[in-house]
Amino acid sequence: MATFDFSLFDCGFAFGSVTYIDRYPGDEQNARIVVSVTIAGGHTTPMIVDTATPWCILDPEIAEALGLMADSYAPSRRLTIRGTPYQGMLVRVPITIQPTNGGQLAAEATFFIPTLEPGDVWSHPNFLGLDGFLNHIRFAVDAQENTFYFGRP
């Protein structure tokens, strides 16, 4: 049980917390807040909590494996990811964060799914973005205990 679980649960700020890892797999040089998220009920993947990203961003191979490309509601968008511009589609997808303590968070998120050119390989992490997800929940971080708290506004 994390130090602030009882306080944040009792006051209604959060109803769940999850212990996060502070390095994205394959990028151990940079500190991050990385939580595991289940996407469309079928694939659990690490995602960086990123308040500077407008939407959630998902590896196009994962999106294709889950059949998400057919569910897009915007034909094309452009987003610069780590200095590289990408065309892609926006897709609404159900996601779940399984808690270490408290209740799970199930919600819909808007994902940007990049369209890769033939021969291109996706080399970026997956992200939980601000407008695509984080703005729709209540969250807090305890960096001393690697705990990500979440709740409904």
TIVO-2410 file (N, C-alpha, C; in nm, 3 decimals):
# residues 153
REC num residu      c1      c2      c3 atome chaine
REC   1      M   0.085  -0.117   0.000     N      A
REC   1      M   0.000   0.000   0.000    CA      A
REC   1      M   0.090   0.124   0.000     C      A
REC   2      A   0.066   0.214  -0.096     N      A
REC   2      A   0.144   0.336  -0.103    CA      A
REC   2      A   0.102   0.433   0.007     C      A
REC   3      T   0.190   0.522   0.043     N      A
REC   3      T   0.170   0.614   0.156    CA      A
REC   3      T   0.040   0.693   0.146     C      A
REC   4      F   0.005   0.744   0.028     N      A
REC   4      F  -0.110   0.832   0.014    CA      A
REC   4      F  -0.237   0.763  -0.032     C      A
REC   5      D  -0.236   0.629  -0.044     N      A
REC   5      D  -0.356   0.558  -0.090    CA      A
REC   5      D  -0.478   0.592  -0.006     C      A
REC   6      F  -0.469   0.575   0.125     N      A
REC   6      F  -0.585   0.599   0.210    CA      A
REC   6      F  -0.632   0.743   0.201     C      A
REC   7      S  -0.539   0.837   0.204     N      A
REC   7      S  -0.576   0.979   0.200    CA      A
REC   7      S  -0.647   1.015   0.069     C      A
REC   8      L  -0.591   0.973  -0.044     N      A
REC   8      L  -0.649   1.011  -0.173    CA      A
REC   8      L  -0.775   0.932  -0.204     C      A
REC   9      F  -0.785   0.808  -0.156     N      A
REC   9      F  -0.907   0.729  -0.177    CA      A
REC   9      F  -1.019   0.784  -0.088     C      A
REC  10      D  -0.987   0.809   0.040     N      A
REC  10      D  -1.090   0.855   0.135    CA      A
REC  10      D  -1.149   0.991   0.099     C      A
REC  11      C  -1.069   1.081   0.045     N      A
REC  11      C  -1.120   1.214   0.012    CA      A
REC  11      C  -1.190   1.216  -0.124     C      A
REC  12      G  -1.185   1.105  -0.197     N      A
REC  12      G  -1.253   1.096  -0.326    CA      A
REC  12      G  -1.171   1.145  -0.444     C      A
REC  13      F  -1.046   1.184  -0.422     N      A
REC  13      F  -0.963   1.230  -0.533    CA      A
REC  13      F  -0.934   1.116  -0.630     C      A
REC  14      A  -0.901   1.001  -0.576     N      A
REC  14      A  -0.865   0.885  -0.658    CA      A
REC  14      A  -0.937   0.762  -0.604     C      A
REC  15      F  -0.954   0.663  -0.691     N      A
REC  15      F  -1.010   0.536  -0.644    CA      A
REC  15      F  -0.915   0.420  -0.672     C      A
REC  16      G  -0.801   0.451  -0.737     N      A
REC  16      G  -0.703   0.347  -0.764    CA      A
REC  16      G  -0.564   0.404  -0.776     C      A
REC  17      S  -0.466   0.317  -0.760     N      A
REC  17      S  -0.327   0.356  -0.781    CA      A
REC  17      S  -0.253   0.238  -0.842     C      A
REC  18      V  -0.150   0.270  -0.914     N      A
REC  18      V  -0.068   0.166  -0.976    CA      A
REC  18      V   0.079   0.204  -0.960     C      A
REC  19      T   0.160   0.106  -0.928     N      A
REC  19      T   0.304   0.129  -0.922    CA      A
REC  19      T   0.356   0.136  -1.065     C      A
REC  20      Y   0.426   0.244  -1.097     N      A
REC  20      Y   0.479   0.260  -1.232    CA      A
REC  20      Y   0.629   0.231  -1.235     C      A
REC  21      I   0.677   0.199  -1.355     N      A
REC  21      I   0.821   0.187  -1.374    CA      A
REC  21      I   0.871   0.321  -1.425     C      A
REC  22      D   0.996   0.353  -1.399     N      A
REC  22      D   1.045   0.485  -1.438    CA      A
REC  22      D   1.141   0.483  -1.556     C      A
REC  23      R   1.139   0.375  -1.630     N      A
REC  23      R   1.216   0.366  -1.754    CA      A
REC  23      R   1.131   0.290  -1.856     C      A
REC  24      Y   1.118   0.345  -1.977     N      A
REC  24      Y   1.046   0.275  -2.084    CA      A
REC  24      Y   1.137   0.164  -2.136     C      A
REC  25      P   1.083   0.044  -2.156     N      A
REC  25      P   1.167  -0.065  -2.208    CA      A
REC  25      P   1.238  -0.025  -2.337     C      A
REC  26      G   1.369  -0.044  -2.337     N      A
REC  26      G   1.451  -0.006  -2.452    CA      A
REC  26      G   1.503   0.136  -2.446     C      A
REC  27      D   1.460   0.215  -2.349     N      A
REC  27      D   1.504   0.354  -2.332    CA      A
REC  27      D   1.537   0.377  -2.186     C      A
REC  28      E   1.635   0.304  -2.135     N      A
REC  28      E   1.669   0.310  -1.993    CA      A
REC  28      E   1.743   0.436  -1.953     C      A
REC  29      Q   1.784   0.521  -2.048     N      A
REC  29      Q   1.858   0.642  -2.016    CA      A
REC  29      Q   1.770   0.754  -1.960     C      A
REC  30      N   1.643   0.755  -1.998     N      A
REC  30      N   1.555   0.867  -1.966    CA      A
REC  30      N   1.448   0.827  -1.865     C      A
REC  31      A   1.436   0.908  -1.758     N      A
REC  31      A   1.333   0.883  -1.658    CA      A
REC  31      A   1.196   0.917  -1.716     C      A
REC  32      R   1.099   0.830  -1.693     N      A
REC  32      R   0.963   0.846  -1.743    CA      A
REC  32      R   0.866   0.792  -1.639     C      A
REC  33      I   0.739   0.821  -1.656     N      A
REC  33      I   0.632   0.758  -1.579    CA      A
REC  33      I   0.567   0.661  -1.676     C      A
REC  34      V   0.586   0.531  -1.653     N      A
REC  34      V   0.540   0.429  -1.747    CA      A
REC  34      V   0.442   0.336  -1.676     C      A
REC  35      V   0.318   0.335  -1.724     N      A
REC  35      V   0.216   0.245  -1.669    CA      A
REC  35      V   0.176   0.144  -1.776     C      A
REC  36      S   0.135   0.027  -1.732     N      A
REC  36      S   0.085  -0.075  -1.823    CA      A
REC  36      S  -0.064  -0.052  -1.846     C      A
REC  37      V  -0.103  -0.052  -1.973     N      A
REC  37      V  -0.242  -0.025  -2.011    CA      A
REC  37      V  -0.290  -0.137  -2.102     C      A
REC  38      T  -0.411  -0.186  -2.076     N      A
REC  38      T  -0.473  -0.284  -2.164    CA      A
REC  38      T  -0.557  -0.210  -2.265     C      A
REC  39      I  -0.530  -0.234  -2.392     N      A
REC  39      I  -0.595  -0.163  -2.502    CA      A
REC  39      I  -0.696  -0.255  -2.570     C      A
REC  40      A  -0.817  -0.205  -2.585     N      A
REC  40      A  -0.925  -0.277  -2.654    CA      A
REC  40      A  -0.945  -0.417  -2.596     C      A
REC  41      G  -0.917  -0.432  -2.467     N      A
REC  41      G  -0.938  -0.559  -2.400    CA      A
REC  41      G  -0.849  -0.672  -2.447     C      A
REC  42      G  -0.750  -0.641  -2.532     N      A
REC  42      G  -0.675  -0.750  -2.590    CA      A
REC  42      G  -0.524  -0.742  -2.586     C      A
REC  43      H  -0.469  -0.630  -2.549     N      A
REC  43      H  -0.323  -0.619  -2.553    CA      A
REC  43      H  -0.279  -0.525  -2.440     C      A
REC  44      T  -0.191  -0.572  -2.355     N      A
REC  44      T  -0.135  -0.489  -2.249    CA      A
REC  44      T   0.004  -0.444  -2.291     C      A
REC  45      T   0.027  -0.313  -2.281     N      A
REC  45      T   0.153  -0.256  -2.326    CA      A
REC  45      T   0.195  -0.142  -2.234     C      A
REC  46      P   0.325  -0.119  -2.219     N      A
REC  46      P   0.370  -0.003  -2.141    CA      A
REC  46      P   0.345   0.126  -2.219     C      A
REC  47      M   0.302   0.230  -2.146     N      A
REC  47      M   0.278   0.360  -2.207    CA      A
REC  47      M   0.333   0.470  -2.118     C      A
REC  48      I   0.396   0.569  -2.180     N      A
REC  48      I   0.451   0.683  -2.107    CA      A
REC  48      I   0.340   0.784  -2.082     C      A
REC  49      V   0.325   0.828  -1.958     N      A
REC  49      V   0.232   0.936  -1.924    CA      A
REC  49      V   0.298   1.065  -1.972     C      A
REC  50      D   0.233   1.135  -2.067     N      A
REC  50      D   0.296   1.250  -2.130    CA      A
REC  50      D   0.195   1.364  -2.147     C      A
REC  51      T   0.205   1.464  -2.061     N      A
REC  51      T   0.111   1.577  -2.067    CA      A
REC  51      T   0.141   1.671  -2.184     C      A
REC  52      A   0.250   1.651  -2.257     N      A
REC  52      A   0.281   1.735  -2.373    CA      A
REC  52      A   0.230   1.674  -2.503     C      A
REC  53      T   0.178   1.554  -2.498     N      A
REC  53      T   0.126   1.487  -2.617    CA      A
REC  53      T  -0.024   1.510  -2.626     C      A
REC  54      P  -0.075   1.560  -2.740     N      A
REC  54      P  -0.218   1.590  -2.747    CA      A
REC  54      P  -0.306   1.466  -2.740     C      A
REC  55      W  -0.267   1.359  -2.805     N      A
REC  55      W  -0.346   1.236  -2.804    CA      A
REC  55      W  -0.259   1.123  -2.753     C      A
REC  56      C  -0.320   1.012  -2.724     N      A
REC  56      C  -0.243   0.892  -2.697    CA      A
REC  56      C  -0.181   0.848  -2.829     C      A
REC  57      I  -0.066   0.786  -2.825     N      A
REC  57      I   0.001   0.741  -2.947    CA      A
REC  57      I   0.030   0.593  -2.932     C      A
REC  58      L  -0.006   0.517  -3.037     N      A
REC  58      L   0.008   0.372  -3.033    CA      A
REC  58      L   0.088   0.322  -3.150     C      A
REC  59      D   0.177   0.229  -3.122     N      A
REC  59      D   0.255   0.160  -3.225    CA      A
REC  59      D   0.159   0.107  -3.332     C      A
REC  60      P   0.181   0.142  -3.459     N      A
REC  60      P   0.088   0.100  -3.564    CA      A
REC  60      P   0.078  -0.052  -3.580     C      A
REC  61      E   0.182  -0.126  -3.545     N      A
REC  61      E   0.173  -0.272  -3.553    CA      A
REC  61      E   0.077  -0.328  -3.449     C      A
REC  62      I   0.077  -0.270  -3.328     N      A
REC  62      I  -0.017  -0.312  -3.224    CA      A
REC  62      I  -0.159  -0.277  -3.269     C      A
REC  63      A  -0.178  -0.156  -3.322     N      A
REC  63      A  -0.310  -0.113  -3.369    CA      A
REC  63      A  -0.362  -0.207  -3.478     C      A
REC  64      E  -0.277  -0.243  -3.570     N      A
REC  64      E  -0.319  -0.334  -3.678    CA      A
REC  64      E  -0.355  -0.471  -3.623     C      A
REC  65      A  -0.274  -0.523  -3.530     N      A
REC  65      A  -0.302  -0.654  -3.471    CA      A
REC  65      A  -0.435  -0.655  -3.397     C      A
REC  66      L  -0.474  -0.541  -3.337     N      A
REC  66      L  -0.601  -0.531  -3.265    CA      A
REC  66      L  -0.718  -0.494  -3.356     C      A
REC  67      G  -0.691  -0.469  -3.484     N      A
REC  67      G  -0.797  -0.433  -3.578    CA      A
REC  67      G  -0.851  -0.293  -3.558     C      A
REC  68      L  -0.769  -0.203  -3.508     N      A
REC  68      L  -0.816  -0.068  -3.476    CA      A
REC  68      L  -0.820   0.026  -3.596     C      A
REC  69      M  -0.751  -0.005  -3.700     N      A
REC  69      M  -0.743   0.087  -3.813    CA      A
REC  69      M  -0.878   0.110  -3.880     C      A
REC  70      A  -0.968   0.014  -3.874     N      A
REC  70      A  -1.097   0.026  -3.939    CA      A
REC  70      A  -1.195   0.114  -3.861     C      A
REC  71      D  -1.165   0.143  -3.735     N      A
REC  71      D  -1.258   0.217  -3.650    CA      A
REC  71      D  -1.228   0.367  -3.643     C      A
REC  72      S  -1.153   0.419  -3.735     N      A
REC  72      S  -1.112   0.560  -3.725    CA      A
REC  72      S  -1.229   0.654  -3.749     C      A
REC  73      Y  -1.223   0.770  -3.684     N      A
REC  73      Y  -1.328   0.869  -3.708    CA      A
REC  73      Y  -1.272   0.993  -3.777     C      A
REC  74      A  -1.145   0.999  -3.802     N      A
REC  74      A  -1.086   1.110  -3.877    CA      A
REC  74      A  -0.997   1.049  -3.986     C      A
REC  75      P  -1.020   1.087  -4.110     N      A
REC  75      P  -0.945   1.022  -4.218    CA      A
REC  75      P  -0.795   1.044  -4.211     C      A
REC  76      S  -0.752   1.162  -4.166     N      A
REC  76      S  -0.609   1.184  -4.163    CA      A
REC  76      S  -0.576   1.302  -4.072     C      A
REC  77      R  -0.471   1.287  -3.997     N      A
REC  77      R  -0.418   1.393  -3.911    CA      A
REC  77      R  -0.267   1.393  -3.929     C      A
REC  78      R  -0.206   1.501  -3.886     N      A
REC  78      R  -0.061   1.512  -3.889    CA      A
REC  78      R  -0.016   1.543  -3.747     C      A
REC  79      L   0.087   1.473  -3.702     N      A
REC  79      L   0.141   1.494  -3.568    CA      A
REC  79      L   0.292   1.477  -3.573     C      A
REC  80      T   0.364   1.569  -3.510     N      A
REC  80      T   0.509   1.557  -3.501    CA      A
REC  80      T   0.543   1.484  -3.373     C      A
REC  81      I   0.614   1.373  -3.388     N      A
REC  81      I   0.653   1.291  -3.274    CA      A
REC  81      I   0.804   1.289  -3.267     C      A
REC  82      R   0.855   1.347  -3.159     N      A
REC  82      R   0.999   1.356  -3.137    CA      A
REC  82      R   1.073   1.409  -3.260     C      A
REC  83      G   1.016   1.517  -3.317     N      A
REC  83      G   1.079   1.586  -3.428    CA      A
REC  83      G   1.048   1.532  -3.566     C      A
REC  84      T   0.976   1.423  -3.576     N      A
REC  84      T   0.944   1.363  -3.705    CA      A
REC  84      T   0.794   1.376  -3.731     C      A
REC  85      P   0.755   1.438  -3.845     N      A
REC  85      P   0.612   1.449  -3.875    CA      A
REC  85      P   0.557   1.316  -3.929     C      A
REC  86      Y   0.437   1.281  -3.881     N      A
REC  86      Y   0.370   1.159  -3.926    CA      A
REC  86      Y   0.227   1.193  -3.965     C      A
REC  87      Q   0.179   1.128  -4.070     N      A
REC  87      Q   0.037   1.125  -4.102    CA      A
REC  87      Q  -0.020   1.008  -4.024     C      A
REC  88      G  -0.147   1.017  -3.987     N      A
REC  88      G  -0.209   0.906  -3.918    CA      A
REC  88      G  -0.356   0.930  -3.898     C      A
REC  89      M  -0.419   0.840  -3.823     N      A
REC  89      M  -0.562   0.846  -3.798    CA      A
REC  89      M  -0.588   0.852  -3.649     C      A
REC  90      L  -0.702   0.912  -3.612     N      A
REC  90      L  -0.746   0.914  -3.474    CA      A
REC  90      L  -0.851   0.805  -3.455     C      A
REC  91      V  -0.836   0.730  -3.347     N      A
REC  91      V  -0.924   0.617  -3.318    CA      A
REC  91      V  -0.964   0.622  -3.172     C      A
REC  92      R  -1.093   0.605  -3.143     N      A
REC  92      R  -1.142   0.595  -3.004    CA      A
REC  92      R  -1.132   0.448  -2.964     C      A
REC  93      V  -1.067   0.424  -2.850     N      A
REC  93      V  -1.039   0.288  -2.807    CA      A
REC  93      V  -1.063   0.275  -2.656     C      A
REC  94      P  -1.128   0.166  -2.613     N      A
REC  94      P  -1.139   0.143  -2.469    CA      A
REC  94      P  -1.005   0.098  -2.412     C      A
REC  95      I  -0.970   0.154  -2.296     N      A
REC  95      I  -0.846   0.113  -2.229    CA      A
REC  95      I  -0.876   0.086  -2.082     C      A
REC  96      T  -0.787   0.010  -2.020     N      A
REC  96      T  -0.801  -0.023  -1.878    CA      A
REC  96      T  -0.666  -0.013  -1.811     C      A
REC  97      I  -0.663   0.049  -1.694     N      A
REC  97      I  -0.544   0.048  -1.609    CA      A
REC  97      I  -0.577  -0.041  -1.489     C      A
REC  98      Q  -0.503  -0.150  -1.475     N      A
REC  98      Q  -0.522  -0.240  -1.362    CA      A
REC  98      Q  -0.447  -0.182  -1.242     C      A
REC  99      P  -0.514  -0.170  -1.129     N      A
REC  99      P  -0.450  -0.106  -1.014    CA      A
REC  99      P  -0.360  -0.201  -0.936     C      A
REC 100      T  -0.262  -0.143  -0.868     N      A
REC 100      T  -0.188  -0.214  -0.764    CA      A
REC 100      T  -0.274  -0.215  -0.639     C      A
REC 101      N  -0.345  -0.103  -0.615     N      A
REC 101      N  -0.438  -0.088  -0.502    CA      A
REC 101      N  -0.563  -0.016  -0.550     C      A
REC 102      G  -0.677  -0.048  -0.490     N      A
REC 102      G  -0.802   0.019  -0.524    CA      A
REC 102      G  -0.868  -0.044  -0.646     C      A
REC 103      G  -0.949   0.038  -0.716     N      A
REC 103      G  -1.024  -0.010  -0.831    CA      A
REC 103      G  -0.956   0.018  -0.962     C      A
REC 104      Q  -0.994  -0.059  -1.065     N      A
REC 104      Q  -0.938  -0.038  -1.198    CA      A
REC 104      Q  -1.004   0.080  -1.266     C      A
REC 105      L  -0.935   0.137  -1.363     N      A
REC 105      L  -0.988   0.247  -1.442    CA      A
REC 105      L  -1.015   0.196  -1.582     C      A
REC 106      A  -1.140   0.199  -1.625     N      A
REC 106      A  -1.179   0.165  -1.761    CA      A
REC 106      A  -1.236   0.291  -1.824     C      A
REC 107      A  -1.185   0.328  -1.940     N      A
REC 107      A  -1.228   0.452  -2.006    CA      A
REC 107      A  -1.202   0.441  -2.156     C      A
REC 108      E  -1.249   0.539  -2.230     N      A
REC 108      E  -1.216   0.549  -2.371    CA      A
REC 108      E  -1.107   0.653  -2.387     C      A
REC 109      A  -1.020   0.629  -2.483     N      A
REC 109      A  -0.911   0.722  -2.511    CA      A
REC 109      A  -0.904   0.744  -2.661     C      A
REC 110      T  -0.854   0.861  -2.701     N      A
REC 110      T  -0.832   0.889  -2.842    CA      A
REC 110      T  -0.685   0.865  -2.873     C      A
REC 111      F  -0.662   0.773  -2.966     N      A
REC 111      F  -0.526   0.736  -3.006    CA      A
REC 111      F  -0.495   0.790  -3.145     C      A
REC 112      F  -0.375   0.843  -3.159     N      A
REC 112      F  -0.319   0.873  -3.291    CA      A
REC 112      F  -0.242   0.750  -3.332     C      A
REC 113      I  -0.278   0.696  -3.450     N      A
REC 113      I  -0.208   0.579  -3.502    CA      A
REC 113      I  -0.136   0.622  -3.629     C      A
REC 114      P  -0.003   0.629  -3.624     N      A
REC 114      P   0.073   0.676  -3.740    CA      A
REC 114      P   0.063   0.578  -3.857     C      A
REC 115      T   0.066   0.634  -3.978     N      A
REC 115      T   0.073   0.555  -4.100    CA      A
REC 115      T   0.219   0.554  -4.142     C      A
REC 116      L   0.277   0.435  -4.148     N      A
REC 116      L   0.418   0.424  -4.185    CA      A
REC 116      L   0.432   0.406  -4.335     C      A
REC 117      E   0.539   0.460  -4.386     N      A
REC 117      E   0.574   0.439  -4.527    CA      A
REC 117      E   0.629   0.297  -4.543     C      A
REC 118      P   0.615   0.237  -4.661     N      A
REC 118      P   0.670   0.102  -4.681    CA      A
REC 118      P   0.818   0.097  -4.642     C      A
REC 119      G   0.852  -0.002  -4.563     N      A
REC 119      G   0.990  -0.019  -4.517    CA      A
REC 119      G   1.023   0.053  -4.387     C      A
REC 120      D   0.936   0.146  -4.344     N      A
REC 120      D   0.959   0.216  -4.218    CA      A
REC 120      D   0.929   0.123  -4.100     C      A
REC 121      V   1.003   0.144  -3.992     N      A
REC 121      V   0.983   0.068  -3.870    CA      A
REC 121      V   0.952   0.168  -3.758     C      A
REC 122      W   0.850   0.139  -3.677     N      A
REC 122      W   0.813   0.227  -3.567    CA      A
REC 122      W   0.916   0.212  -3.456     C      A
REC 123      S   0.979   0.322  -3.415     N      A
REC 123      S   1.085   0.317  -3.314    CA      A
REC 123      S   1.054   0.401  -3.191     C      A
REC 124      H   0.931   0.448  -3.179     N      A
REC 124      H   0.893   0.535  -3.068    CA      A
REC 124      H   0.813   0.457  -2.963     C      A
REC 125      P   0.809   0.509  -2.841     N      A
REC 125      P   0.726   0.446  -2.737    CA      A
REC 125      P   0.578   0.473  -2.761     C      A
REC 126      N   0.495   0.409  -2.681     N      A
REC 126      N   0.352   0.437  -2.676    CA      A
REC 126      N   0.330   0.544  -2.569     C      A
REC 127      F   0.232   0.633  -2.591     N      A
REC 127      F   0.210   0.744  -2.499    CA      A
REC 127      F   0.063   0.754  -2.457     C      A
REC 128      L   0.042   0.793  -2.332     N      A
REC 128      L  -0.090   0.837  -2.284    CA      A
REC 128      L  -0.089   0.988  -2.291     C      A
REC 129      G  -0.167   1.047  -2.381     N      A
REC 129      G  -0.164   1.190  -2.405    CA      A
REC 129      G  -0.266   1.268  -2.326     C      A
REC 130      L  -0.248   1.400  -2.326     N      A
REC 130      L  -0.329   1.489  -2.244    CA      A
REC 130      L  -0.474   1.496  -2.293     C      A
REC 131      D  -0.499   1.550  -2.413     N      A
REC 131      D  -0.637   1.564  -2.460    CA      A
REC 131      D  -0.700   1.429  -2.494     C      A
REC 132      G  -0.619   1.333  -2.534     N      A
REC 132      G  -0.672   1.202  -2.570    CA      A
REC 132      G  -0.717   1.118  -2.452     C      A
REC 133      F  -0.664   1.149  -2.330     N      A
REC 133      F  -0.700   1.068  -2.215    CA      A
REC 133      F  -0.686   1.141  -2.081     C      A
REC 134      L  -0.569   1.194  -2.053     N      A
REC 134      L  -0.540   1.247  -1.919    CA      A
REC 134      L  -0.632   1.361  -1.877     C      A
REC 135      N  -0.678   1.444  -1.971     N      A
REC 135      N  -0.771   1.553  -1.937    CA      A
REC 135      N  -0.907   1.501  -1.891     C      A
REC 136      H  -0.935   1.374  -1.915     N      A
REC 136      H  -1.066   1.317  -1.883    CA      A
REC 136      H  -1.068   1.238  -1.753     C      A
REC 137      I  -0.954   1.236  -1.684     N      A
REC 137      I  -0.947   1.168  -1.555    CA      A
REC 137      I  -0.882   1.263  -1.455     C      A
REC 138      R  -0.884   1.224  -1.331     N      A
REC 138      R  -0.810   1.294  -1.226    CA      A
REC 138      R  -0.687   1.208  -1.199     C      A
REC 139      F  -0.568   1.269  -1.194     N      A
REC 139      F  -0.449   1.189  -1.167    CA      A
REC 139      F  -0.348   1.267  -1.085     C      A
REC 140      A  -0.264   1.192  -1.016     N      A
REC 140      A  -0.155   1.250  -0.937    CA      A
REC 140      A  -0.040   1.150  -0.940     C      A
REC 141      V   0.080   1.199  -0.913     N      A
REC 141      V   0.199   1.115  -0.914    CA      A
REC 141      V   0.274   1.135  -0.783     C      A
REC 142      D   0.313   1.025  -0.722     N      A
REC 142      D   0.404   1.027  -0.607    CA      A
REC 142      D   0.536   0.969  -0.657     C      A
REC 143      A   0.627   1.056  -0.695     N      A
REC 143      A   0.754   1.012  -0.753    CA      A
REC 143      A   0.845   0.942  -0.653     C      A
REC 144      Q   0.825   0.968  -0.524     N      A
REC 144      Q   0.906   0.902  -0.422    CA      A
REC 144      Q   0.873   0.754  -0.412     C      A
REC 145      E   0.749   0.717  -0.444     N      A
REC 145      E   0.707   0.577  -0.434    CA      A
REC 145      E   0.669   0.515  -0.568     C      A
REC 146      N   0.696   0.588  -0.678     N      A
REC 146      N   0.660   0.541  -0.812    CA      A
REC 146      N   0.513   0.499  -0.818     C      A
REC 147      T   0.426   0.587  -0.770     N      A
REC 147      T   0.283   0.558  -0.769    CA      A
REC 147      T   0.208   0.660  -0.852     C      A
REC 148      F   0.122   0.609  -0.942     N      A
REC 148      F   0.034   0.689  -1.026    CA      A
REC 148      F  -0.107   0.668  -0.974     C      A
REC 149      Y  -0.172   0.776  -0.928     N      A
REC 149      Y  -0.308   0.771  -0.875    CA      A
REC 149      Y  -0.405   0.814  -0.984     C      A
REC 150      F  -0.523   0.752  -0.986     N      A
REC 150      F  -0.622   0.789  -1.087    CA      A
REC 150      F  -0.763   0.783  -1.029     C      A
REC 151      G  -0.850   0.867  -1.088     N      A
REC 151      G  -0.990   0.871  -1.050    CA      A
REC 151      G  -1.069   0.946  -1.154     C      A
REC 152      R  -1.197   0.956  -1.133     N      A
REC 152      R  -1.286   1.032  -1.223    CA      A
REC 152      R  -1.301   1.174  -1.170     C      A
REC 153      P  -1.313   1.270  -1.261     N      A
REC 153      P  -1.333   1.409  -1.216    CA      A
REC 153      P  -1.467   1.428  -1.148     C      A
***
